[in-house]
Amino acid sequence: MPYQTAVFDLDGTLLDTLEDLYRATNAALERHSLPRRSRDEVRLFVGNGVEMLIRRAVPAGTDEKTILSVLADFKTTYAAICEDHTRPYDGIIEMLTALREQGIRVAVVSNKFDAATKKLCEKYFGDLVEVAIGERAGVRKKPAPDTVYEALKELGMTTKGAVYIGDSDVDIQTARNCGMPCISVTWGLRDKEFLIENGATILSHTPKDLLPLIIL
C-alpha cells in the first residue's frame, strides 16, 4: 500500500543545524569555564534532546547545579542564534514540494525543544510541513512513540500507511516503537556504517533518492 504520511526527524534529516548547535554548546560551556567541545563531538552528542546534549558535553563529574545552569544558558543562546547558520540540506525543499504535490501528509517530530522546532519549521518550510512537534515537559521524547502519535493525531492520520524518516539510531528505535517502517538518511549526523550497525534496513543517500521510497 502506498504511503499516505511521512513523519520526519528535523536535525540531520531536513535541516543542517550542527554549526548553530556547536556554537551554542561551546558558548554555554565557556560561560562556566568548562572546556570546549569539537564539532565532531557535538555531532555525536545530538539526538536525544538538548538536556542529554549538555550532559554529554560537560566534563564527567560535573555537579547537577552546574549542568542545569549550562543547560539554561544553552537554551537562551540557541534560541537567539538558531537561524544563523542553519539551512535545509540541498534538495530538501524540492523533495517536500514533491510530496505535497503527491498528496502525502508531512509532519516533523524532533527531540529539539518544541519552540525551536516550530520556529525553524515555520521559517524554512512554511506550509510544506503541516505539523511540527518538539520536546516539552510531560511528554516522553523519542525513541518513545508519544510525539509521533501526537503528530499523527494532529494530522488526522494513523500509523497505517505512515513512514518515518530520520538520520540516527534514535530514529530507528522510534520507528520500531511506533510499529512504522523507517527510512534512514546518510547525509545527516550519522554515517551509513553506524546506521546499518544500529538496525537500518532502508537507506537513502540524497533527498532526491528519498522520493521513490516514499511515493511507491
C-alpha positions in Angstrom: 0.0 0.0 0.0 1.4 3.4 -0.9 2.4 5.7 2.0 0.0 8.4 2.9 2.0 10.1 5.6 5.7 10.9 6.1 7.0 11.8 9.6 10.4 13.4 9.5 13.1 14.0 12.1 14.5 17.5 11.9 18.2 17.9 12.8 20.4 16.0 10.4 17.4 14.9 8.3 15.7 18.1 7.0 17.9 20.8 8.4 21.7 21.1 8.8 21.7 22.6 12.3 25.1 21.4 13.5 27.0 24.7 13.3 24.5 26.6 15.5 24.3 23.7 18.0 28.1 23.6 18.1 28.3 27.3 18.8 25.6 27.4 21.4 27.1 24.4 23.2 30.5 26.0 23.5 29.2 29.4 24.4 27.3 27.8 27.3 30.4 25.7 28.4 32.7 28.7 28.2 30.4 30.8 30.3 31.0 28.3 33.1 34.8 28.0 32.4 34.3 24.4 31.1 36.4 23.0 28.3 35.1 23.4 24.7 33.9 20.5 22.6 34.8 19.9 18.9 32.3 20.0 16.2 32.5 16.2 15.7 31.9 15.7 19.5 28.8 17.9 19.4 27.6 16.0 16.3 27.7 12.7 18.2 26.1 14.3 21.3 23.0 15.3 19.3 19.9 13.1 19.0 18.4 12.6 22.5 17.3 16.2 23.3 19.1 19.3 24.5 19.4 18.1 28.1 21.3 15.0 27.0 23.4 17.1 24.6 24.6 19.2 27.6 25.0 16.2 29.9 27.3 14.7 27.3 29.2 17.9 26.7 30.1 18.8 30.3 33.1 17.0 31.8 32.4 13.8 33.8 31.7 14.5 37.4 30.2 18.0 36.8 27.7 18.7 39.6 24.0 18.9 38.9 23.6 22.6 39.6 26.3 23.4 37.1 24.8 21.1 34.5 21.4 22.8 34.8 22.9 26.2 34.6 24.8 25.3 31.5 21.6 23.9 30.0 19.7 27.1 30.8 22.5 29.1 29.1 22.5 26.8 26.1 18.7 27.2 25.6 19.0 31.0 25.8 21.9 31.2 23.4 20.5 28.7 21.0 17.1 30.4 20.8 19.0 33.6 19.8 21.3 32.1 17.2 19.4 29.0 15.9 18.8 30.6 12.5 22.4 32.0 12.0 23.9 29.1 10.1 21.1 26.6 9.9 19.7 25.7 6.5 17.8 22.9 4.7 20.1 20.3 3.1 20.3 20.6 -0.7 17.2 19.1 -2.3 15.0 19.1 0.8 12.6 21.8 -0.3 12.2 20.2 -3.7 11.5 16.8 -2.0 8.9 18.3 0.4 7.3 20.1 -2.5 7.0 16.9 -4.5 5.5 15.1 -1.5 2.8 17.8 -1.2 2.1 17.6 -4.9 1.5 13.9 -4.5 -0.9 14.4 -1.6 1.5 13.0 1.1 0.8 14.4 4.6 4.0 15.6 6.3 4.9 16.1 9.9 8.1 16.8 11.8 8.9 15.2 15.2 12.1 16.3 16.9 13.9 16.0 20.3 14.8 19.6 19.9 12.7 21.7 22.3 9.3 22.5 21.0 9.5 26.2 20.5 12.7 25.9 18.4 11.2 23.0 16.4 8.1 25.1 15.5 10.2 28.2 14.8 12.6 26.5 12.4 9.9 24.6 10.6 7.8 27.7 10.0 10.8 29.7 8.8 12.3 27.1 6.4 9.3 25.0 5.3 6.2 27.0 5.8 3.1 25.0 4.8 5.2 22.2 3.4 5.2 20.8 7.0 1.7 20.6 8.4 2.6 19.6 12.0 5.8 20.2 13.9 6.3 18.8 17.4 9.4 19.0 19.7 10.4 18.1 23.2 8.2 19.5 26.0 7.5 18.8 29.7 5.2 15.9 30.4 5.6 14.1 27.0 8.2 11.4 26.5 10.7 12.2 23.8 11.9 9.9 21.1 12.6 7.0 21.0 9.3 6.8 22.9 6.4 6.8 20.3 4.4 9.6 22.1 5.3 12.6 20.0 4.9 10.6 16.7 1.5 9.5 17.8 0.6 13.1 18.7 1.7 14.3 15.3 -0.3 11.7 13.5 -3.3 12.6 15.6 -3.0 16.3 14.7 -2.8 15.3 11.0 -5.9 13.1 11.4 -3.8 10.1 10.3 -2.6 6.8 11.9 0.5 4.6 11.7 -1.2 2.7 8.9 0.3 4.0 5.7 2.9 6.1 7.5 6.6 6.0 7.2 9.3 7.5 9.5 12.4 9.2 8.1 15.5 10.0 10.2 19.3 10.1 10.4 20.1 8.3 13.7 19.8 5.3 15.9 17.2 7.1 17.9 15.1 7.4 14.8 15.4 3.8 14.0 14.3 2.9 17.6 11.4 5.4 17.4 10.0 3.9 14.2 10.3 0.5 15.7 8.4 1.6 18.8 5.7 3.1 16.7 5.4 0.0 14.5 6.3 2.0 11.4 8.8 1.4 8.6 11.9 3.6 8.8 14.0 5.1 6.1 17.4 6.1 7.3 19.2 9.0 5.6 23.0 9.1 5.3 23.6 12.8 4.7 23.0 13.8 8.3 24.7 13.4 11.7 25.4 9.6 11.4 27.1 7.7 8.7 26.0 4.7 6.7 28.0 2.2 8.7 26.7 3.5 12.0 23.1 3.3 10.8 23.5 -0.3 9.5 25.1 -1.3 12.7 22.1 0.1 14.6 19.5 -1.7 12.5 18.8 0.4 9.4 17.3 -1.6 6.6 16.3 1.1 4.1 18.8 3.8 3.3 18.6 7.0 1.3 21.7 8.9 0.2 20.1 12.1 -1.2 16.7 13.8 -0.8 16.0 13.0 -4.4 16.6 9.3 -3.8 14.1 9.5 -0.9 11.1 10.3 -3.2 10.7 6.9 -4.8 11.0 5.3 -1.4 8.0 7.3 -0.1 5.9 7.7 -3.3 5.7 4.0 -4.0 
